[in-house]
Amino acid sequence: MALGAMATFKDLSIEELRALIADVVEEKLRELVGDPDAGLELRPEVRERLLKTLNRPRESRRTVPASEVASQFGADW
């Protein structure tokens, strides 16, 4: 949502103000937390390993329950 040339905060409804604040916060978070690897290329061996994993049948993939991973790091799940 953008404020018009003549609009001021006092002219906004609560919903419009919340939407504006949400947009500003989201934009700032994208600036601060953006993907630090954006634009970088994977090394060929990493790319190949990822492709092999993605192409492997789901049944043969090793999975670990989230609760087990959390437990390994001392977190309650």
C-alpha positions, -999 to +999 in steps of 0.1 A: +000+000+000+013+034-009+003+067+006-011+091-020+004+125-025-021+142-002-027+113+023-014+115+058-013+089+086-043+105+103-063+097+072-056+060+074-079+034+089-064+010+115-064-017+088-046+005+063-020+016+089-014-020+099-009-030+063+015-001+058+035-011+089+036-047+078+048-038+044+076-016+058+087-043+083+087-070+056+108-048+033+133-041+061+135-077+070+142-086+034+170-061+034+186-073+066+180-111+063+182-115+025+198-146+011+236-142+015+242-168-011+220-152-038+238-150-071+265-175-061+270-208-080+272-242-064+304-262-069+298-290-094+303-317-068+277-301-044+252-297-073+257-333-083+251-345-048+220-325-044+206-338-077+213-374-067+194-368-034+165-352-052+163-380-078+165-408-052+132-424-045+116-409-014+113-443+003+151-448+003+160-414+017+171-414+053+150-391+074+152-382+111+122-370+131+123-334+141+119-343+177+151-364+175+171-336+159+158-312+186+168-336+213+203-338+199+206-301+203+190-300+238+158-285+227+123-296+237+100-304+207 
